[in-house]
Amino acid sequence: MSRSIDYGNLMHDAMRGLIQKVLTRVATDGLPGNHHFFITFNTQHPDAELADWLADRYPEDMTIVLEHWFQGLEVTDEGFSVVLNFGDKPEPLYIPFDAIRTFVDPSVEFGLRFETQIDDDDDDGDDDPDGDDSQPETVSKDEPAPRREAEVVSLDKFRK
């Protein structure tokens, strides 16, 4: 039995579930109103599927936009697949939910960010069985996102 409640991973799972529900609704009904999504994901995730030339161009993270043109959006419990247009060339992608780093809907100033925290002093033996040590963080429109090596989508970029 665990010595504590792992709120970070519980929140992480809840946030993935929220993204899954939103994308499932969009797959069924389309994007309502002005809603659109910026989704940044880890291109090195072992279950992510993308063309080799995209993986070469984006060796760590890639941000996709679901807005004007996309097709074949299919959502499962583990992730979603979609076909996007890259320079007039349709390309299929499969993105596992646990590869997502940020999910932003700038039309309503909503965003989620999944943070990775590395704790070298963590030797209590209660490691995550999936090896996923990322912790979720809700992005607030009032709180600027910290700068990191990879580009983090800031909601300020999308304000009108």
TALINUR-V356763 format. One record per residue. N is the residue number from 1. PSI is psi in whole degrees, -180 to 180 (NA if undefined). Layout:
BEGIN
N:PSI  N:PSI
END
This chain:
BEGIN
1:139  2:148  3:-11  4:165  5:127  6:77  7:-34  8:-50  9:-33  10:-43  11:-40  12:-48  13:-41  14:-41  15:-39  16:-41  17:-39  18:-47  19:-42  20:-45  21:-43  22:-48  23:-35  24:-43  25:-42  26:-38  27:-34  28:-46  29:-9  30:174  31:124  32:145  33:-132  34:8  35:141  36:161  37:140  38:119  39:117  40:132  41:161  42:112  43:-14  44:-2  45:135  46:-23  47:-3  48:141  49:122  50:159  51:147  52:-41  53:-31  54:-41  55:-37  56:-39  57:-32  58:79  59:-11  60:-63  61:152  62:139  63:126  64:160  65:125  66:103  67:-90  68:-50  69:118  70:156  71:165  72:31  73:117  74:133  75:133  76:-177  77:-25  78:-24  79:-162  80:153  81:150  82:153  83:125  84:160  85:121  86:102  87:49  88:22  89:110  90:133  91:130  92:144  93:147  94:126  95:112  96:145  97:-34  98:3  99:-12  100:131  101:-38  102:148  103:118  104:133  105:93  106:-16  107:-25  108:15  109:49  110:138  111:151  112:143  113:133  114:113  115:143  116:126  117:128  118:123  119:100  120:-23  121:6  122:97  123:31  124:-3  125:4  126:40  127:152  128:129  129:-24  130:-7  131:14  132:102  133:16  134:147  135:140  136:158  137:132  138:133  139:126  140:142  141:-21  142:-7  143:111  144:144  145:139  146:149  147:140  148:176  149:-52  150:153  151:128  152:131  153:122  154:135  155:-25  156:-29  157:-25  158:3  159:144  160:NA
END
